[in-house]
């Protein structure tokens, strides 16, 4: 087990470079299962989710090299095998093997996917879509088996624009017979990144990044290259920290278009941002004003930044309303913030945050990945020392976090206990 020991109120200056997007790379790696060729993925972050996916790919027969942020995957010996609980439970993105193995071999077997316990995250949208394409899907003791004699195109409508389901249906559709239309598709940048990779492999896809994606099935795909987009959640987290502790802190390698929903809220609160190509310079801002934040699907405010943003709101003068609209357990970090001195009233998926509050270092626990990010923010602005336990959650999504922050003036230690 690991924990972070954070000594708070340290001014940050220098530069933090943003790595590849976790939410993109965890889909790009399973996508390579659609071909037995050699694929290259660049700008791959060194995070625990990537390590687990490499282990899963090697279990399926892939030969992999990972050096200098470049992941080379040789699938010439790839085989379809049941993916056991020990792998699938480690991360939510394991369900992308349903789409990639199912699309390639017309057969996949996987135990129920794991990941952070942030609320009900059913895969019904995925399963119903697979069935419409011709798969027979069965479940026994938490293991899903899907088989098909033929994968057919058609219209697939989502009641909710799920990122995971959108990607999974793209994966099963690229080698299907005929044309598939995904209606009410998710529009996140990660969708476009995966679609570009598939197109590089020889797939025919139109409309990625819009509410309607059209996929024309092809006979086969080949190996290809892709670069992982910058991680907008990592960028957003460091921008939030910089707005509270920065002195000309530069966040580089950013795609500004991907984080407009955050930067606009920060500016509404009084944060001054300077832009220079792919860099954003941020300074500690005084007299922050309360703002309301409501998470939504892209291009709305991302649910993955809601928890770090709630820590920011504790420093804003007045009453801020925070509302989570996607997952019901996104507020489990709130009791830890109140223990540190935050003034928060919460119910269901809403919280009223009254600031500014002087936070004090305490022993707290990360209940999930983004809750850990929230407590990181809180610990860095608190007086005294904060100890954040269960930090393995945080390491799933933030590459080289301690070194990046310490290089800019933070005082954080990652230790075993």
N, C-alpha and C positions, 0 to 999 in steps of 0.2 A: 504494500500500500504506500501511496505517496501523498504528500501534502505540500502546500505552499506556505512559506512564512514571509509575510509582507510587512515591511516597515513603511508606514504611510507618509504622505505629504512630501514626496521627493519631486522636485522640478525636473521636467523631461525636456531635453533638447537633443538635436541630432536628426537622424533619419531612420525610419523603419520601412523596410521594403516588403511589399505584400506578395505572398506566395500564391500558388495555384489554388483554385477554389475547391474546397472539400466537397461541396455538394455536386460539383461537376465531375471530379476525378473518380468519385465512387461509382459513377454511372459509366464513365468512359472505359474503365478497366474491364467490367463484365461485357461491355459492348464488343470487345475483341473476340469473344467466343462465337461470334457470327461468321468468323472466317478461320481457316486453318493456315493462313499466311502469317507473315511477320508484321507486327504493328509497333509503332513508336509513339509514345505519349511524352510530350515535353512539358516543362514547368510543373512537375509533379511534386506536391508538398510532402515532406517527411513527417507524416503523422501516423498515429497508430491504426487508423482505419485503412490507410494504404497498405501498411504491413500485413494486416489481416487479409485483405483482398489478394495480395501477392501469395500468401499461404494457400488461400482457396484456389487460386489459379494453378499453382503448382500441384495441388491435390488432384486437379482435373487433367494434369499432364503437360501443362505449359512449361516452357523453359524461359526463365525471366532473368534479366539483368537490370539493375537499378543503380545509376551512378550520375552524380552531378545533375539531379532533378530530371533525368531522362530515363524513362521506363521502356525497355524493349521486351516485347512479348512474342515468343515464337510458339504458335499453336499447331505446329505440324503434327504433334502427337496428342492433341486435345481429344478427350473422351468425355462422354456424358456419364456422370456418376451421381448417385444420391448425395446431396449436401447435408451432412449431419448437423445436429443442434449445436455442437461445440463451435462450429463455424457460423452458422446462420444467426445464432443468438447474439453474436458479438456486435453486429451492426445492422441497422435497418436496411441499408442499401444492398444487403445480400439478396433481396427479392428481385434485383435486376437480372440475376441468373435465370429466373423463370422466363423472362422475355428472351434473353440471348440464347440460352440452351434450347428453349422451346422453339425459337425461330429457326435455329440451325438444325437441330436433330429431331424436331417435332416431339420432343420428350424431355421432361425435366422433373426432378424430385427434390424437394427442399423442405426442411423443417421451418416452422413459423419464424419469420425474421425478428430480430431483436432491436436494440437501439435504446435511446433514452425513453424513460417512462414519463412522457409529457402529456399523456392522455390517450384516449382511444384512437388508434391509428389503424382502422380496419383496412384489409386489402380487397374488400368486396368489389370495388371498382375495377381492380386489376382482373380478378377472377371472372367477373361477368363479361369483361371485354374479351378475355381469352376464349370463353365459351362461344361468344358470337363469331369468333374466327374459326371455329371448328374443333377446339380442344375439348376433350373430356377431362374434367377436373374433379378429383376426389380428395377427400381429407380423412386421415385416420391418425389418431393420437398426436395431433399437431403437425403432421407431415402432409404436404400437398404434393400430389402427383398429377401431372398434366401430359396428355398424349393426344396426338392428332394424326389422322391419315393424310389430311390435306388442310393447309391453312389458307383460308379464303379472305379476300378483301370485303369491304362493305362500309356502312356508316356506323360509327361508334360515337354515341353521345355521352358525355360525362355530366352527371348532376353537379359535380364540383370539379373545378379545374385543377386536378391533382397533378403535381409534378411527377411523382413516381409512376402513376398510371400512364401519363402522357409518354414518358420515356419507354416504359415497358411495352406499350402498344406499338410505338415506333419500331422497337426491336423485333416484335413478332411479325410486323407488317412488311418489312423491307424484302423478305424472301417469300412473301405470300403470293398467291395467285390473284391477279386482278388489282384493283385500286382500293385503298382504304382511306376513308375520310374521318379524322378525329374532330368532333365538333365540341366546342367549349374546352379546348385544350389549354393547358397551362402555358404561360408566356414568359416564364423566367429565362434569364440569360443562359442558364445551364442547359435548357432545352435546345437552344440554338447551337451551343457547343457540341452537344451530342449529335444533333442533326448534321452539322458540318463534318464531323468525323465519319458518319455513315455515308454522306455524299462522297467524301474522299475515298471511301471503300468501294464506291460504285453504286450506291443506293440512289433512288430518285425520289426526292422529298421536296415539297413546296409548302411554304407558309409557316415554317418554324418561327416562333416568336409572335405569332398571331393566334387568334382564337380558333382558327381552322387550319389543320395540317392535312395535306394530301400526300399519300405515299403510293407510288406505283411499284408493284412488286417486280423484282428482277430474279434471274436464275441463280446467280451466285455473287458473292462479294470477295474482295481481295484485301490484303494487308494495306495499311495506310498510316499516315502521320497526322497528328493533331497537337495543338498546344492548348493546355488548360488555361481558361480565362482567369483573370485575377479574382481572388476571393473577396467578394463584396462585404461579407460578414466580418472577416478579419479586418478589412479596411475600416469598416464602420465602428468596430470595437475600439480600434486605436484612435480614431477621430474623436470618439466620445471621451476617451482617456485624455487625449491631447487638449480638448476643450476645457478640462478641469485642472490640468497640471502642466500644459505645454509652454515652452518658451521657444518660439520658432521651430516647433517640432514638425518635421517633414514626413508625410506619409507618401511613399512613392510606389509606382507600379499600379496605379489606381485607374479603373475605368469609371470616370465621373458619371457617365450616363446610368450606370448600374446602381448608384447610391443617392440619386437625387431626392428620393423620399426622406432619407436621413438628413442630408445636408440642408434641405429646406427647413426641417424642424429645428436643427441646431441653430440656423440663422434666425429663425423666428424667436428663439430663446435668447438671442443676443450674441451668439458666437460669431467671431470674425474669421472667415476663411479666405486664404489667398490661393489662387490656382496658377499652376505653371505646367502646362502639358499634362503629363500623367502624375503630377505631384500636387499634393494639397498641403499647405502650410497652416498650422493651427496654433493658437496661443490660448493660455488660460484666460477665461473670460470672467469679468466681474459683473455683478448685478444681473445675473441670469434671470429671465422671466419664465414663469410657468407656461407650459404649453400642453395641449391635449394630444395624446398619441393613441391611434387605433390601428392595430395590425391588420393586414389584408394580403391577398395574393398580389403578385407582381402586376403592375408597377407600384402597388401600394407599399406601405411601411412593412418591412419583412418581419415575420414572427420571430425569426432567429435573432433579431436585434432588439426585440421588445424588452427582454430581461436586462441586458446591459443599459438600455435607455432608461429603464425605471430607476437604476442607480443614479444616473445623471439627473433625473427629475428631483431627487432628494435635495439637490443643490440649487434649485430654481425657486425664486421668491413667489409665493402664492400657492394656489391650489391647482395641481395638474391632475387630469383624469387619464389613466392608462386603461386601455381596453384591449384584451386579447380575443380575437374572433375565430381562431382556428383550433387551438388545442386547449382542453379544459384544465390541464395541470401545469400551465405555464407560470403559475404564481407561487409555486412552492418555495421560492427563494425569499418571498416577502417576510416571513417570520424571522429570517436571519438578518435581513436589513433592519427590521425594527429592533432586534436585539442590539444592533450596532448604533441605534439612536435615531433611525429614520422614523418619521411620523406618517404612518400609512394606515388607511382603513381599506380593507379588501373584502370582496364578496364575489362568489362565483368566478367570473373571468374579468372582473373589473377591480380597479384600485384607485383611491384618491390619495395622492401624495402631496403632503404639505411641506414646503421648504422655505428657506434653506435650513437644513439640519446638520449639526456637527456630529459626524460619525466617529465612533471610537472602536479601536481594534478589539476583536473578539475571536473566539473559536467558532467557526461556522462550517457548514457542510454543503458541497456541491451536489445537488440532487439530480442534475443533468448537465449536459454540455453548456448550454447557454446560461443556466443558473450559475454555473461556475464562472462564466465570463462576467456576470453581474457582480458576484462577490469579489472578483478580481478588481473591478472598477471601484467598488466600495472600499476594499482594503487599501487601495492605492491612495485614496483621498482621506482616509481615516487618520486620526491621531493614534499614536502607539503602534502596536503590532497585531496583525491579523493572521490567524492560521486557518487556511482553507483545506479541509479534508475531502476525501473522495475525488481528488484532483484528476484521476485517470479520465474522468468524463471530459475535462477541459483539454487534455492532451490529444483527444480524438480529433479535434478540429483546429488547433492552433499550432502551427509549426514553429519550433524553436522559440517559444514564447518568452521564457525567462531570459535567454540571452539577448533577444531583441529589445526587451524593455530595460534590462540592466545596462546595455550599451548606451542607452539614452539618459541614464541617471537614476533609474529605479533601484530599489534594494529588495530583491526577491530571491528566496532560496527554495529550491525544489529538493526535498529530502524524503528518504524512506522512513517509515515508522512501523 
